[in-house]
């Protein structure tokens, strides 16, 4: 009997756990649960006899992958997968997957919520500005980018997007203007929403050179990863452009420097909050369980992220 381990330091909602358990049981597999663990050794011990592993923000590093003697697949319940050691998975013949799209609306709603919050002076009692009529550039028009665009339409924003991996028609048919270069995206938009993954090509790619192109009243919105930001360049932008604001779903390493000098021009969530809704929590967990069953029963590798 195949064993599926759900290992979550931050637990799924109870309704999600129950549905995951049902999917696993209906497939004839054994269900195991590890929640609120505080030591990585607990995860390594629990995964030792598992055939499949479902995680959230938990670290499935090389030691964890190697500890899973029977491990065939690990699924990250969420879009990002930089918490999985893909090289270790590939070396051991383990399939790594994510669950793209399941938390996209939650992330997009947070992006627009932070935009409203900073535009209104973080509700400090003083006059702020509106989003209607402002320009919004979407940097990467994947699942999250699509939802950002759809929600922003309701605010009456003027929206454009840059994504060299998405056909122009797939962007324009949604009423979004197609931008052909990053420089044009940043030059033309008062707000830029970052939706790119953190990889070798994107890490530290957003710095002063791009940010300095933004027009007066610029706001950068980051619901992706902190690693994509070139922090020295971000600090330079804060110092040279008094009109610049930055809101992020995760605090940068230089957050203390920003807080000490630039009050009212930034907002960082206490922890990564993009997928932290009941709906996203449930959807991602259920999708992960179904992907595992489809992998074992049908050989389906649709959402595999390693080679």
Residue pairs with C-beta under 8 A, 6 or more apart in sequence:
1 28
1 29
1 30
2 28
2 29
2 30
2 51
2 52
2 296
3 29
3 30
3 32
3 49
3 50
3 51
3 52
3 70
4 24
4 29
4 30
4 31
4 32
4 50
4 51
4 52
4 53
4 54
4 289
4 292
5 32
5 33
5 34
5 46
5 47
5 50
5 52
5 53
5 54
6 12
6 17
6 20
6 31
6 32
6 33
6 34
6 54
6 285
7 34
7 37
7 43
7 46
7 47
7 53
7 54
7 55
7 58
8 34
8 35
8 54
8 55
8 56
8 58
9 35
9 36
9 37
9 38
9 56
9 57
9 58
10 56
10 57
11 17
11 35
11 36
12 20
12 56
12 77
12 281
12 282
12 285
13 278
13 281
13 282
15 282
16 281
16 282
16 285
16 286
17 33
17 285
19 282
19 285
19 286
19 289
20 31
20 54
20 285
20 286
20 288
20 289
21 31
21 33
23 286
23 289
23 290
23 293
24 30
24 31
24 289
24 292
24 293
25 31
27 293
27 296
27 297
29 51
29 52
29 293
29 296
32 46
32 50
34 42
34 43
34 46
37 43
37 46
40 59
40 63
40 64
43 58
43 64
44 63
44 64
44 67
45 67
47 53
47 64
47 67
47 68
47 71
48 67
48 68
48 69
49 69
49 70
50 68
50 70
50 71
51 70
51 71
51 72
51 73
51 296
52 71
52 72
52 73
52 74
52 75
52 292
52 295
52 296
53 60
53 68
53 71
53 73
53 74
53 75
54 74
54 75
54 77
54 285
54 288
54 289
54 292
55 74
55 75
55 76
55 77
55 83
55 84
56 76
56 77
56 78
56 284
57 78
57 83
57 272
58 83
59 83
60 74
60 76
60 83
60 84
60 85
60 96
61 85
61 88
62 85
62 87
62 88
64 85
65 71
65 74
65 85
65 88
65 89
65 92
65 94
66 88
66 92
68 74
68 94
71 92
71 94
72 93
72 94
72 95
72 295
72 296
73 94
73 95
73 96
73 97
73 292
73 295
73 296
74 84
74 89
74 94
74 95
74 96
74 97
75 96
75 97
75 98
75 99
75 288
75 291
75 292
75 303
76 83
76 84
76 96
76 97
76 98
76 99
76 288
77 99
77 102
77 284
77 285
77 287
77 288
78 98
78 99
78 102
78 103
78 275
78 284
79 98
79 99
79 100
79 101
79 102
79 103
79 104
79 107
79 143
79 144
79 275
80 98
80 197
80 198
80 225
81 96
81 97
81 98
81 305
82 197
82 198
82 199
82 225
82 227
84 96
84 305
84 306
86 96
86 305
86 306
87 306
88 94
89 95
89 96
89 306
90 306
90 307
94 306
95 295
95 301
95 304
95 306
96 304
96 305
96 306
97 288
97 291
97 295
97 301
97 303
97 304
97 305
98 303
98 305
99 283
99 284
99 287
99 288
99 291
99 303
100 142
100 143
100 303
101 143
102 280
102 283
102 284
102 287
103 274
103 275
103 277
103 280
103 283
103 284
104 142
104 143
104 144
104 146
104 147
105 147
105 279
105 280
106 274
106 275
106 276
106 277
106 279
106 280
107 144
107 147
107 195
107 223
107 249
107 274
107 275
107 280
108 144
108 147
108 148
108 150
108 151
108 223
109 147
109 151
109 277
110 223
110 249
110 269
110 273
110 274
111 144
111 148
111 193
111 221
111 223
111 249
112 131
112 148
112 151
112 152
112 155
114 221
114 223
114 247
114 249
114 267
114 269
115 131
115 191
115 219
115 221
115 247
116 131
117 123
117 247
117 267
118 219
118 245
118 247
118 266
118 267
119 128
119 129
119 130
119 131
119 219
120 128
120 129
121 127
121 128
121 264
122 264
122 267
124 264
129 217
131 152
131 155
131 156
131 157
131 191
132 155
132 156
132 157
133 156
133 157
133 158
134 157
134 158
134 190
134 191
135 157
135 158
135 159
135 160
135 188
135 189
135 190
135 191
135 215
136 148
136 149
136 152
136 157
136 158
136 159
136 160
136 189
136 190
136 191
136 192
136 193
137 159
137 160
137 161
137 162
137 179
137 185
137 186
137 188
137 189
137 191
137 192
137 193
138 145
138 148
138 149
138 159
138 160
138 161
138 162
138 163
138 176
138 192
138 193
138 195
139 145
139 161
139 162
139 163
139 182
139 185
139 192
139 193
139 194
139 195
139 196
140 161
140 162
140 163
140 194
140 195
140 196
141 149
141 161
141 162
141 163
141 166
141 170
141 171
141 176
141 195
142 163
142 166
142 195
144 195
144 223
145 161
145 163
145 193
145 195
146 174
148 193
148 195
149 159
149 161
149 174
149 176
150 174
152 159
153 159
153 175
157 191
158 177
159 175
159 176
159 177
160 176
160 177
160 178
160 179
160 185
160 188
160 189
161 171
161 176
161 177
161 178
161 179
161 185
162 178
162 179
162 180
162 181
162 182
162 184
162 185
163 171
168 178
171 178
172 178
179 185
179 188
182 210
183 210
183 213
185 192
186 192
186 210
186 211
186 213
186 214
187 213
187 214
187 215
188 215
189 214
189 215
190 214
190 215
190 216
190 217
190 218
190 219
191 218
191 219
191 220
191 221
192 214
192 218
192 219
192 220
192 221
193 221
193 223
194 206
194 220
194 221
194 222
194 223
194 224
194 228
195 223
195 224
196 202
196 205
196 224
196 228
197 224
197 225
198 224
198 225
198 227
198 228
202 228
203 227
203 228
204 227
204 228
204 229
204 230
204 231
205 228
205 230
206 220
206 228
206 229
206 230
206 233
206 234
207 229
207 230
207 232
207 233
207 234
208 230
208 232
208 233
208 234
208 236
208 237
208 240
209 233
211 218
211 220
211 233
211 234
211 237
211 241
211 244
212 237
212 240
212 241
214 220
214 244
216 243
217 243
218 241
218 243
218 244
218 245
219 244
219 245
219 246
219 247
220 244
220 245
220 246
220 247
221 247
221 248
222 228
222 229
222 246
222 247
222 248
222 249
222 250
223 248
223 249
223 274
224 249
225 250
226 248
226 250
226 251
226 252
226 253
229 252
231 252
231 253
231 254
234 246
234 252
234 254
234 258
235 254
235 257
235 258
237 244
238 244
238 246
238 258
238 261
238 262
238 265
239 261
244 265
245 265
245 266
246 258
246 265
246 266
247 266
247 267
247 268
248 266
248 267
248 268
248 269
249 269
249 272
249 273
249 274
250 268
250 269
250 271
250 272
251 268
251 269
252 258
252 268
255 268
258 265
258 266
259 266
275 281
275 284
291 300
291 302
291 303
294 300
294 302
295 301
